[in-house]
Amino acid sequence: MAISTPFNAATAAYGNASRLINQAAKPNTDLLALGTQQNGGSFADMLAQQVQGVVDSGKTSDAMAIDMVNGKANVVDMVTALSETEIAIESMVTVRDRVISAYEEIMRMPI
């Protein structure tokens, strides 16, 4: 069974993915300012919230994929949800890599 997707739906999906990538490249919140505005909020709390956001995004895209298989969801919505999840995971991997790099650099410093 072949699924035919209108050209406009595919174009809209790629447009949404492009918009999400551009938003990820230019975050509109300063993480340092966010930490100071929480009145005593720790880095661990902020990190836990971000990880939970990635998990929630993954659950949303999983539900959307299941709805798509059942014929209840739109292709554009599914592609958008998957793109959001992919960007969130890539962002978390980048943060993890930078934290590890900073830790390794601190460990190389002479005492």
Secondary structure, DSSP 8 states (H G I E B T S, - for coil): ------HHHHHHHHHHHHHHHHHHHS-SS-HHHHHHHTSS--HHHHHHHHHHHHHHHHHHHHHHHHHHHTT-S-HHHHHHHHHHHHHHHHHHHHHHHHHHHHHHHHHHS--
